[in-house]
């Protein structure tokens, strides 16, 4: 009996503890649920505040970005305008440079053409000089003395003279009973110095064909003619002669002669005739080398 009673008391205690434990668990659950509700409420409040902040930030961003886009567009427009101006300037510079280059190219082409002409002329002269050297039995490879000799021969072939009887005033020559050599003292030109103004005689420096001309001026007279004659060595060649009783008289003549080196040509006053010269140089004697032979 005592054992049963003890077991009964123990069982009651266990039941009582079980009930107490169940009440406690139920209280904790209630407490836990209460806390969980508060947490949900607080979480919702936080999320709402975040949403409101994000919306405000988005609205601010949209309001801030709108003016920035306009600013960028304005800057881009300004940049495009500057690029257009710079492009036009560059185009102008390129056109000017192209014009200068074209002008320089034309000038260069003209210079090239001129140089080609000069080169052709030099080549032509070279051929002529080589032919001249070959004609005298030489070669293109010449020594200094040979070049000097060729130069001397070339200078000797430049022969020309012209002279009148007087330099100034008026002077009459003749009449004289026999032919007399006239001395033309006023020299216009005497290339080669083949004419002697002290003797009136021309001496051929090289063999060749020469041409001589005489012009005569005088006064008309009943008994005195106007005339002279051209002579080669002692040979009479041509005469320039005229005779009239009054007024002035003018006549002329000329001839081409083959002369050897040392041959002489001169003019003689016609016998019993006269000639007149003055500062106007009416009466002249001229000659020049046509070509050597």
GIVENHU-V909533 format. One record per residue. PHI is phi as a letter, one per 40 degrees, with the letter a starting at -180 (999 if undefined). D_LAST is the distance of its C-alpha to the last C-alpha in Angstrom with 1 decimal. Layout:
{{PHI	D_LAST} {PHI	D_LAST}}
//
This chain:
{{999	190.2} {c	188.7} {c	185.6} {c	185.3} {c	185.8} {c	183.0} {c	180.7} {c	181.4} {c	180.7} {c	177.5} {c	176.4} {c	177.1} {c	175.1} {c	172.2} {c	172.4} {c	172.6} {c	169.5} {c	167.7} {c	168.5} {c	167.4} {c	164.1} {c	163.5} {c	164.0} {c	161.6} {d	158.9} {c	159.4} {c	159.0} {c	155.8} {c	154.5} {c	155.3} {c	153.7} {c	150.6} {c	150.3} {c	150.6} {c	147.9} {c	145.7} {c	146.1} {c	145.2} {c	142.0} {c	141.0} {c	141.6} {c	139.6} {c	136.7} {c	136.6} {c	136.4} {c	133.5} {c	131.6} {c	132.1} {c	130.8} {c	127.8} {c	127.1} {c	127.5} {c	125.1} {c	122.5} {c	122.8} {c	122.3} {c	119.3} {c	117.8} {c	118.3} {c	116.8} {c	113.8} {c	113.2} {c	113.5} {c	111.1} {c	108.5} {c	108.2} {c	106.6} {c	104.4} {c	102.8} {c	102.0} {c	100.4} {c	98.3} {c	97.2} {c	96.3} {c	94.2} {c	92.5} {c	91.6} {c	90.3} {c	88.2} {c	86.8} {c	85.9} {c	84.1} {c	82.3} {c	81.1} {c	79.9} {c	78.0} {c	76.6} {c	75.3} {c	73.8} {c	72.2} {c	70.8} {c	69.3} {c	67.7} {c	66.3} {c	64.8} {c	63.2} {c	61.8} {c	60.5} {c	58.8} {c	57.2} {c	56.0} {c	54.6} {c	52.7} {c	51.4} {c	50.4} {c	48.5} {c	46.8} {c	45.9} {c	44.5} {c	42.4} {c	41.2} {c	40.4} {c	38.4} {c	36.5} {c	35.9} {c	34.7} {c	32.1} {c	30.9} {c	30.8} {c	28.8} {c	26.3} {c	26.2} {c	25.8} {c	22.9} {c	21.2} {c	22.0} {c	20.5} {c	17.2} {c	17.4} {c	18.3} {c	15.4} {c	13.0} {c	15.1} {c	15.1} {c	11.3} {c	11.5} {g	14.7} {b	17.2} {b	20.1} {c	21.9} {c	24.5} {b	23.0} {c	25.0} {c	25.3} {c	23.3} {c	20.4} {c	20.5} {c	20.6} {c	17.6} {c	15.6} {c	17.2} {c	16.3} {c	12.6} {c	13.1} {c	15.1} {c	12.8} {c	10.3} {c	13.5} {b	13.8} {a	16.4} {a	19.5} {a	22.6} {a	25.7} {b	29.0} {c	31.2} {b	34.2} {c	35.0} {a	38.6} {g	41.2} {b	40.7} {a	39.5} {b	39.2} {b	36.9} {g	38.3} {c	39.5} {b	38.6} {c	39.2} {b	35.8} {d	32.2} {b	31.6} {c	28.6} {c	29.1} {b	28.7} {c	28.0} {c	29.8} {c	30.2} {c	27.0} {c	26.6} {a	23.5} {a	21.1} {c	18.9} {g	17.1} {f	19.6} {c	17.2} {c	20.0} {b	23.2} {c	26.3} {c	28.5} {b	26.8} {g	25.0} {b	21.7} {b	18.2} {b	16.1} {c	12.3} {c	12.0} {b	8.2} {c	5.7} {i	4.6} {c	7.3} {b	10.7} {b	14.0} {b	17.3} {b	20.9} {b	24.3} {b	27.7} {b	30.9} {b	34.5} {a	37.6} {b	41.3} {c	42.8} {a	44.7} {c	46.5} {b	45.0} {b	41.9} {c	38.7} {b	35.9} {a	32.5} {a	29.4} {b	26.2} {b	22.5} {b	21.1} {b	17.9} {f	19.2} {b	22.4} {c	21.4} {c	23.2} {b	21.0} {b	23.3} {b	26.7} {b	28.4} {a	32.1} {a	35.4} {a	39.1} {a	42.2} {c	45.5} {a	46.0} {g	44.6} {c	41.2} {b	38.0} {b	34.6} {a	31.5} {a	27.7} {a	24.5} {a	20.7} {a	17.5} {b	13.7} {b	12.0} {c	8.9} {b	9.4} {c	9.2} {c	10.7} {g	14.3} {c	14.2} {b	16.9} {b	18.0} {a	21.6} {b	24.5} {b	27.7} {c	31.1} {c	32.4} {c	35.4} {f	38.7} {b	37.1} {b	37.1} {b	35.3} {b	36.8} {b	35.5} {a	37.6} {c	37.6} {c	36.4} {f	33.0} {c	32.9} {b	30.6} {b	27.1} {b	23.7} {b	20.7} {a	16.9} {a	14.2} {c	10.5} {c	9.9} {a	6.7} {c	3.8} {b	0.0}}
//
